[in-house]
């Protein structure tokens, strides 16, 4: 997951200036209150949500892969919110890991790692 999550963050970063300088003025002239940069990020996050949900389902039976996915999703969320001004009101990826099956797996892995420590 680190490859595609990192790639999406790079696309956001590389498109930021273009969105702010070229696209935002068009939105502003049209009287739109939409942030072009945030809207691009929102669209990319929607694509990644589908991929993460699919991957998480397949990784439920491998603790190592599932833990890696959790770490990558948490890092993606941190970068998305802190470096790309993505509003807290818009969904990111964390809610996927909070779905019942994934949350139960996450808690089980945490309990297992505490027991082994």
ABEGO torsion letter per residue (X at the ends): XAAAAAAAAAAAAAAAAAAAAAAAAAAAAAGBABBAAAAAAAAAAAAAAAAAAAAAAAAAABAAAAAAAAAAAAAAAAAAAAAAGBBAABBBAAAAAABAAAAAAAAAAAAAAAAAX
